[in-house]
Amino acid sequence: MKWIFVLIVAVVSSQGLAQTNPPTFVLEWGTNGTGDGQFGGSHGIVVDDAGDVYVVDTLNHRVQKFTSDGTFIMKWGGFGSAPGQFIHPHGVGIGPQGNLYISETGNNRVQKFTSGGVFITTWGSAGNGDGQFSHNHGLAVDGNGNVFVADRDQNRVQKFDSNGTFLLAWGTLGTGDGQFTGTNGVAVDGNGDVFVGDSSPRIQKFTNDGVFITSWGSAGVADGQFNFPRGLATDEFGNVYVSDRNAHRMQKFSNTGVFLSSWGAFGSGESQFNLPYAIRPGANGVVYVSDSSNFRVQKFVFPTTDVPAVSTWGVIVMVGLLMISGTIVLREQVVI
C-alpha cells in the first residue's frame, strides 16, 4: 500500500512542478495622457470578483476602474492630501468585502474605499513608528481583511487590521533571512503566507505573522533571477507572479519558489514591456500587467491545459489521507 502512494507522489508532483507555457496576449488598453482610460504611469493593479480591473494611475494621482476588456467605468482621486485625494499612489489591494486599499507614498498613508470609490477611512503618517511610513509602496490584503504594507525605505513590512489598527511589523536593513534592502511588492496567498519582493534582489516568504519560511532569487536575467522585483501577486492555486521591472519581464513560480514560466522583453509591442510595475491574476488563467512606461495595461491568458501545482498536491494529500483512513481498498486496482 505504501509503495503505491509513493509512486503517485513521485509521478504527479513531477507533473505539477513542471514548467508551464507562457500566456497568450489577449488585448491592451491605455495611452499617455490625463483623459479617461489614459495613464500618467500605470502602477498598482487589482481585480475584483466581478472581473473589473482597478488601476492606480500614479502621476495623475487617481484610480481608474475598467471592465475586463478595458472599457472605462469610472475614476476617483486628484492631487491633494484631503480624504479621497492622492499624492503618488502606488500599491493597491482588495479585501474580502470588496473594499479597496490604496498605498500612497506622497502622503505616507493608506486609504480605504468602496469599490465605487467612496472614501471610508485612512491611516498613516511620515515617520518610523508603528503605523508610520517612509515611501510605502506595495500593499496586499489577506482573506481575513488584514492589510500588509511594504514600508520600503524602512526595510520592513507592517500589518494592520481592516480598519487600520496596527498589529505588528517585521524586517530590518540587511541581506539575512527576514531582512530587507528595500521592500517593494507584497502578496498574500490563500493560506495567509506573505511574499515580499526585496531589492537584494530576491523573494522572501513568511507566515502571516512575519516568521521567515524560505527565499529564492539572485541578481541576473536567468530564470529565477531578478533585476528589481517590483510587483508581486498570487493566484487561486498559490502560484507567485513577479513583475521583474528592470528586466522588462514577468516570472511565475510555485509557492515554494520553483520556477514555472517567464515572458516579456523590452519594447512596446504585444507581450513586450517598458518598466512594468505590477501584475495581477484574475480568474480562468487571465493575468493583467500594468506596463507603466508604455502607459497601458496588457491582458494575457494561460493555456487551460496547464495543471496548477497546488491542485496537484491537493489530489496527493487527499489520496494519502484516504489510504491512511482505509477508504481506499486495494485489490487488483485502486478504487475510490
C-alpha positions as CSV (number, residue, x, y, z in Angstrom):
1,M,0.0,0.0,0.0
2,K,2.8,2.4,0.9
3,W,4.7,2.0,-2.3
4,I,1.7,2.7,-4.4
5,F,1.2,6.1,-2.6
6,V,4.9,6.9,-3.1
7,L,4.6,6.2,-6.8
8,I,1.6,8.5,-7.1
9,V,3.5,11.3,-5.3
10,A,6.6,10.9,-7.5
11,V,4.6,10.9,-10.8
12,V,2.0,13.5,-10.0
13,S,4.3,16.0,-8.2
14,S,6.8,16.0,-11.1
15,Q,4.0,17.0,-13.4
16,G,2.6,19.7,-11.1
17,L,6.0,21.4,-10.8
18,A,6.9,21.2,-14.5
19,Q,7.4,24.5,-16.3
20,T,4.2,25.9,-17.8
21,N,3.9,27.6,-21.2
22,P,3.9,31.4,-21.3
23,P,0.5,33.0,-21.5
24,T,-1.1,34.3,-24.8
25,F,-1.5,38.0,-25.3
26,V,-5.2,38.9,-25.5
27,L,-5.6,42.7,-25.6
28,E,-4.3,46.0,-24.3
29,W,-5.6,49.4,-23.4
30,G,-4.3,52.9,-22.4
31,T,-2.1,55.7,-23.8
32,N,-0.1,58.5,-22.2
33,G,-2.4,61.3,-21.0
34,T,-4.9,62.6,-18.5
35,G,-8.2,61.6,-20.1
36,D,-10.4,58.7,-19.2
37,G,-8.5,55.4,-19.9
38,Q,-5.2,57.2,-20.3
39,F,-2.3,57.0,-17.8
40,G,0.5,59.0,-16.3
41,G,2.2,55.8,-15.3
42,S,0.0,52.7,-14.7
43,H,1.2,51.2,-11.4
44,G,-0.8,49.1,-8.9
45,I,-3.5,46.9,-10.3
46,V,-6.1,44.6,-8.8
47,V,-9.1,42.6,-10.0
48,D,-12.4,42.2,-8.1
49,D,-14.8,39.2,-8.0
50,A,-16.8,40.6,-10.9
51,G,-13.7,40.8,-13.0
52,D,-13.5,44.5,-13.0
53,V,-9.9,45.9,-13.1
54,Y,-8.7,48.8,-10.9
55,V,-5.5,50.6,-12.0
56,V,-3.6,53.1,-9.8
57,D,-2.7,56.0,-12.2
58,T,0.3,57.3,-10.2
59,L,1.3,60.5,-11.9
60,N,-2.3,61.5,-12.4
61,H,-3.0,60.9,-8.7
62,R,-6.1,58.8,-9.2
63,V,-7.6,55.3,-9.5
64,Q,-9.4,54.2,-12.7
65,K,-11.8,51.3,-12.9
66,F,-12.4,49.2,-16.1
67,T,-14.2,46.2,-17.3
68,S,-12.2,43.1,-18.0
69,D,-11.8,44.2,-21.7
70,G,-10.6,47.6,-20.8
71,T,-13.8,49.7,-21.1
72,F,-13.6,52.7,-18.8
73,I,-16.1,52.6,-16.0
74,M,-15.2,55.4,-13.5
75,K,-12.3,57.2,-11.7
76,W,-11.7,59.0,-8.4
77,G,-9.0,61.0,-6.8
78,G,-7.0,64.1,-7.7
79,F,-3.9,65.7,-6.3
80,G,-4.0,66.6,-2.6
81,S,-4.0,65.4,1.0
82,A,-7.7,65.5,1.7
83,P,-9.6,62.3,2.1
84,G,-10.1,60.7,-1.3
85,Q,-7.2,62.7,-2.8
86,F,-3.7,61.3,-3.6
87,I,-0.1,62.2,-3.9
88,H,1.7,59.5,-5.8
89,P,-0.5,56.4,-5.1
90,H,1.3,53.1,-5.8
91,G,0.1,49.9,-4.3
92,V,-3.5,48.6,-4.2
93,G,-5.2,45.6,-2.6
94,I,-8.8,44.4,-2.4
95,G,-10.4,43.0,0.8
96,P,-12.8,40.1,1.2
97,Q,-15.7,42.6,1.3
98,G,-14.6,44.2,-2.0
99,N,-13.2,47.3,-0.4
100,L,-10.0,48.8,-1.9
101,Y,-6.9,49.9,0.0
102,I,-4.5,52.3,-1.7
103,S,-0.9,52.9,-0.5
104,E,0.3,56.4,-1.4
105,T,3.9,57.5,-0.9
106,G,3.4,61.3,-1.1
107,N,1.1,61.3,1.9
108,N,2.7,58.4,3.7
109,R,-0.7,56.8,4.3
110,V,-3.2,54.1,3.3
111,Q,-6.7,55.0,2.2
112,K,-9.7,52.6,2.2
113,F,-12.6,52.9,-0.3
114,T,-15.6,51.1,-1.5
115,S,-15.5,49.5,-5.0
116,G,-17.3,52.6,-6.2
117,G,-14.6,55.0,-4.9
118,V,-16.4,56.2,-1.8
119,F,-13.9,57.1,0.9
120,I,-14.1,55.0,4.1
121,T,-11.1,55.7,6.3
122,T,-7.4,56.4,6.3
123,W,-4.3,55.9,8.4
124,G,-0.6,56.6,8.5
125,S,1.8,59.5,8.6
126,A,5.5,60.1,7.9
127,G,7.9,58.6,10.5
128,N,9.4,55.4,11.7
129,G,7.0,54.5,14.5
130,D,4.2,51.8,14.4
131,G,1.7,52.8,11.7
132,Q,4.0,55.4,10.1
133,F,5.7,55.1,6.7
134,S,8.6,56.2,4.6
135,H,7.9,55.6,0.9
136,N,5.3,52.9,1.3
137,H,4.8,51.0,-1.9
138,G,3.3,47.5,-2.3
139,L,0.1,46.5,-0.4
140,A,-1.8,43.2,-0.1
141,V,-4.9,42.0,1.8
142,D,-5.4,38.5,3.2
143,G,-8.6,36.5,3.5
144,N,-9.3,37.9,6.9
145,G,-9.0,41.5,5.7
146,N,-5.6,42.2,7.3
147,V,-3.6,44.7,5.3
148,F,0.2,44.3,4.7
149,V,2.2,47.3,3.6
150,A,5.7,47.3,2.2
151,D,7.4,50.2,4.1
152,R,10.2,50.4,1.6
153,D,12.7,52.9,2.9
154,Q,12.4,51.5,6.4
155,N,13.1,47.9,5.2
156,R,10.0,46.4,6.8
157,V,6.5,45.1,6.3
158,Q,3.7,46.4,8.5
159,K,0.5,44.5,9.2
160,F,-2.9,46.2,10.1
161,D,-6.4,45.0,10.6
162,S,-9.1,46.1,8.0
163,N,-9.7,49.4,9.8
164,G,-6.0,50.4,10.0
165,T,-5.2,49.3,13.6
166,F,-1.5,48.4,13.8
167,L,-0.9,44.7,14.5
168,L,2.8,44.1,14.0
169,A,5.9,44.8,11.9
170,W,9.0,42.9,10.8
171,G,12.2,43.5,9.0
172,T,15.5,45.4,9.3
173,L,18.2,46.5,6.9
174,G,20.3,43.6,5.7
175,T,20.5,40.6,3.5
176,G,19.9,37.8,6.0
177,D,16.7,35.9,6.5
178,G,13.9,38.3,7.3
179,Q,16.0,41.4,6.5
180,F,15.5,43.7,3.5
181,T,17.3,46.2,1.3
182,G,14.1,47.9,0.4
183,T,10.7,46.2,0.5
184,N,8.8,46.6,-2.8
185,G,5.9,44.3,-3.8
186,V,4.0,42.2,-1.2
187,A,1.4,39.5,-1.8
188,V,-0.6,37.0,0.3
189,D,-1.7,33.5,-0.8
190,G,-4.8,31.6,0.2
191,N,-3.1,30.1,3.2
192,G,-2.2,33.5,4.5
193,D,1.5,33.3,3.8
194,V,3.2,36.5,2.8
195,F,5.6,37.1,-0.1
196,V,7.8,40.1,-0.2
197,G,10.0,41.5,-3.0
198,D,13.4,42.6,-1.8
199,S,15.8,44.8,-3.7
200,S,18.6,42.3,-2.8
201,P,17.1,41.1,-5.3
202,R,15.0,38.1,-4.1
203,I,11.6,37.0,-2.9
204,Q,11.1,36.0,0.7
205,K,8.2,34.0,2.1
206,F,6.8,34.4,5.6
207,T,4.0,33.2,7.8
208,N,1.1,35.6,8.3
209,D,2.8,36.9,11.4
210,G,6.2,37.5,9.8
211,V,8.1,34.3,10.6
212,F,10.6,33.6,7.8
213,I,9.9,30.4,5.8
214,T,12.1,30.5,2.7
215,S,13.6,32.7,0.0
216,W,14.7,32.5,-3.7
217,G,16.3,34.5,-6.3
218,S,19.6,36.4,-7.0
219,A,20.8,39.2,-9.3
220,G,20.7,38.3,-13.0
221,V,18.5,37.7,-16.0
222,A,18.3,33.9,-16.0
223,D,15.2,32.0,-14.9
224,G,14.5,32.7,-11.3
225,Q,16.9,35.6,-11.1
226,F,15.7,39.3,-10.8
227,N,16.6,42.8,-11.7
228,F,14.4,44.7,-9.3
229,P,11.3,42.6,-8.4
230,R,8.7,45.3,-8.2
231,G,5.2,43.8,-8.2
232,L,4.1,40.5,-6.6
233,A,0.8,38.7,-6.7
234,T,-0.6,35.2,-6.1
235,D,-3.3,33.3,-7.9
236,E,-6.0,30.9,-6.6
237,F,-3.7,28.0,-6.7
238,G,-0.9,29.7,-4.7
239,N,1.4,30.4,-7.6
240,V,3.5,33.5,-7.2
241,Y,3.9,36.1,-10.0
242,V,6.7,38.6,-10.1
243,S,7.0,41.8,-12.2
244,D,10.7,41.8,-12.9
245,R,10.8,45.6,-13.6
246,N,14.2,46.4,-14.9
247,A,14.4,43.1,-16.9
248,H,11.1,44.0,-18.5
249,R,9.5,40.6,-18.0
250,M,7.1,38.6,-15.8
251,Q,8.1,35.4,-13.9
252,K,5.8,32.8,-12.4
253,F,6.8,30.4,-9.6
254,S,5.2,27.8,-7.3
255,N,4.6,29.0,-3.8
256,T,7.9,27.4,-2.7
257,G,9.9,29.3,-5.4
258,V,10.1,26.6,-8.1
259,F,10.4,28.5,-11.5
260,L,7.4,27.8,-13.8
261,S,7.4,30.3,-16.6
262,S,8.5,33.7,-17.9
263,W,7.5,36.1,-20.7
264,G,8.3,39.5,-22.0
265,A,11.2,41.6,-23.3
266,F,11.9,45.3,-23.6
267,G,9.7,47.1,-26.2
268,S,6.2,48.5,-26.9
269,G,4.7,45.6,-28.9
270,E,2.4,42.8,-27.8
271,S,3.9,40.9,-24.8
272,Q,6.7,43.5,-24.5
273,F,7.2,45.8,-21.5
274,N,8.8,49.0,-20.5
275,L,9.4,49.1,-16.7
276,P,6.3,47.1,-15.8
277,Y,5.2,47.9,-12.3
278,A,2.6,45.3,-11.2
279,I,1.0,42.0,-12.2
280,R,-2.4,40.6,-11.1
281,P,-4.1,37.3,-11.9
282,G,-7.8,37.1,-12.5
283,A,-10.0,34.0,-12.9
284,N,-9.6,31.3,-15.5
285,G,-5.9,31.8,-16.2
286,V,-6.2,35.5,-17.0
287,V,-3.4,37.8,-16.0
288,Y,-3.1,41.6,-16.2
289,V,0.1,43.6,-16.2
290,S,0.4,47.4,-15.6
291,D,3.1,48.3,-18.2
292,S,3.9,51.6,-16.6
293,S,6.3,53.4,-19.0
294,N,4.2,52.2,-22.0
295,F,1.2,53.8,-20.2
296,R,-1.0,50.8,-20.7
297,V,-2.4,47.6,-19.3
298,Q,-1.8,44.3,-21.1
299,K,-4.1,41.2,-20.6
300,F,-2.9,37.6,-21.1
301,V,-4.3,34.2,-20.6
302,F,-2.5,31.0,-19.7
303,P,-3.4,27.8,-21.6
304,T,-6.1,25.8,-19.9
305,T,-4.0,22.7,-20.3
306,D,-1.6,23.9,-17.6
307,V,-2.1,22.0,-14.4
308,P,-1.8,24.2,-11.2
309,A,0.8,22.8,-8.8
310,V,-1.4,23.3,-5.7
311,S,-4.3,21.5,-7.3
312,T,-2.0,18.5,-7.9
313,W,-0.8,18.5,-4.3
314,G,-4.4,18.6,-3.2
315,V,-5.0,15.4,-5.0
316,I,-1.9,13.8,-3.5
317,V,-2.9,14.8,0.1
318,M,-6.5,13.5,-0.5
319,V,-5.3,10.2,-1.8
320,G,-2.8,9.8,1.1
321,L,-5.4,10.6,3.7
322,L,-7.9,8.2,2.1
323,M,-5.3,5.4,2.1
324,I,-4.5,6.0,5.7
325,S,-8.2,6.0,6.8
326,G,-8.8,2.8,4.8
327,T,-11.4,4.4,2.5
328,I,-9.4,3.2,-0.5
329,V,-9.5,-0.6,-0.9
330,L,-6.5,-2.2,-2.6
331,R,-7.4,-5.3,-4.6
332,E,-6.5,-5.7,-8.3
333,Q,-6.8,-2.0,-8.7
334,V,-7.3,1.1,-6.6
335,V,-11.0,2.0,-6.2
336,I,-12.1,5.3,-4.6
